[in-house]
Amino acid sequence: MILIPNSGTRKEIKAFTEDEIRNVVSLNVDFIDAIEEGFKDLSLPGIVTPPILQILLEKQEGQTCAKAGVSPRLPFYAIKVSSIFPPLKGESKSEANGLVALFDLSTGQVTALLLDNGYLTQLRTAAAGAIAAKHLAPSHVDQIGIIGGGKQAILQARAAYIARPYKRAKIWARRFDAAQAVADELSSVVEAACIPVATIAEAAAGSQIIVTATKSAKPLLNECLVDEGTHITAMGSDAPSKNELSQALLQNANIVVADSVEQSRTIGELAQFSVSAFSSLRPKVVSLTNVILKNQPGRICDNDITITDLTGLGIQDVSASCFAYQALV
Amino acid sequence: MILIPNSGTRKEIKAFTEDEIRNVVSLNVDFIDAIEEGFKDLSLPGIVTPPILQILLEKQEGQTCAKAGVSPRLPFYAIKVSSIFPPLKGESKSEANGLVALFDLSTGQVTALLLDNGYLTQLRTAAAGAIAAKHLAPSHVDQIGIIGGGKQAILQARAAYIARPYKRAKIWARRFDAAQAVADELSSVVEAACIPVATIAEAAAGSQIIVTATKSAKPLLNECLVDEGTHITAMGSDAPSKNELSQALLQNANIVVADSVEQSRTIGELAQFSVSAFSSLRPKVVSLTNVILKNQPGRICDNDITITDLTGLGIQDVSASCFAYQALV
């Protein structure tokens, strides 16, 4: 912790580095529960969830955004600023950058800066996958299919394991070596066979949970590949140009659960529907909050196909940041 | 400067306190020129000016927002988060809180944190007043009228003095002692008679520049109080509920210059007009950028009434922050 002096009657600002945050916060049941409480908060009066501030840097092919959330239940509120650019010269992977500013809800003072470079965002995104699986996946899961070869692919597989300890994970990525790398890393943290596969069909067949965690601009997973009774979490789409699930897959599902229906219509899987196509889908579209709170039924029978679309909410950031802050001080 | 270590290949983050920033940045010609360059940048391709992210905390009567701006001319872009709450218990005045995160435009990395508690916002707001006066006020100014008793009232009076060194300032505030305090502080920094007055009419009469710097929800300045040839800068309105100038005053003006016409329609003086009333006003509404660049004429003759409405733009924040950063390192 670095204490930064402040002027006037203001308290010092506590700054925490990514390493300090990683030392005390990881993807586990306590963290996932904190994020679930955040989703429940969306039903409270006094909740504030402003639209995302988004900066698209065309020439640099970079993206920076600010997300914010306020929960009346938590002592602090948060504004997160994060930036993702292409890899630096000489590097193969890009590094995320960014931080969370935590404000005291009673005074508006900056209490802490969590210089996490997107670590908490990765965790809270994975946690939402665990929460979706907990409430929507069939009670018994033998196998999961992971579509994607990045950090979120591994984290989503770990999150699914916490919700439903599976025996087998099949991983597909655009590059087979990336799928292999996910399988290798995953097998060191879960007690399951982790198998890279060459086709999306192989990853999907026989899986009771499928997670898509890609930057795809076109549907990767379609209605022909998905068995009855499967739960699908699509977490890749967070921009109007991204799309992982086919329209027919969403139309054939028994329920489509969005972290935010409004946001999914703008930047998530629901953005691909015309107004009229969406109006026929609408009766089976519900919010994750309402499923968690049992205001609306989720999975009704074993054969249901359930889908969750995660676009990422500021309330997750404030929940994750408050959890981290309490672990840090 | 406090250096905060970062992980991976990222550079350390430089954090600067408000006191450090105050030591090297003040309201002067160089700073004002930097802000003027920022306004010019709004005509460049590659400029990014996302809408404000706004958090309104009803129960706390507080407000927190994030503003961002990217100029292709500057090496860094900025996201500013700032918060204003009512005074703390036992305090008579409220303190602003907040900081600017500066990102490297070529890599997206967080380069610096300017923990300025709104100081740079105050300065860049005043600078816009100076720029408006420079381009729109009559060439000879004997007297200015200041409507408002806060920090911005003093800063706007100082800014006007840099653009047009006047001989006399008349200051009105809701509380006479606040007007007296502004007059006292102002007289220590400008060579002019600084006189608190009891009515808005007295502050307006005989002034060639009038600045409104209040939180008023209803018009304070109307068409009957303003002499021919006056330049008015209205900088108080930055929310749909705020309003300083009467509709008729705006309708009678020869030109209405907005820092952002779109933003002024939402949260500034232009927000009070219906669509049809605004459509008749529209031909004389121009952007400050176009006036600075002489794409559109500003004041045409000595008798013109000119009005500038300032709502505050992210490009001012990035200009101010880059200027400060270069002075700090």
Interface residues (C-beta under 8 A of the other chain):
Chain A: I2 I4 P5 N6 S7 G8 T9 R10 I13 A15 T17 E18 D19 G46 V48 P50 P51 I52 L53 Q54 I55 L56 L57 E58 K59 Q60 G62 T64 A66 A68 V70 P72 Y77 I79 V81 S83 I84 F85 L88 E91 E95 N97 G98 L99 A101 F103 L105 S106 T107 G108 Q109 V110 L113 L115 N117
Chain B: I2 I4 P5 N6 S7 G8 T9 R10 I13 A15 T17 E18 D19 G46 V48 P50 P51 I52 L53 Q54 I55 L56 L57 E58 K59 Q60 G62 T64 A66 A68 V70 P72 Y77 I79 V81 S83 I84 F85 L88 E91 E95 N97 G98 L99 A101 F103 L105 S106 T107 G108 Q109 V110 L113 L115 N117
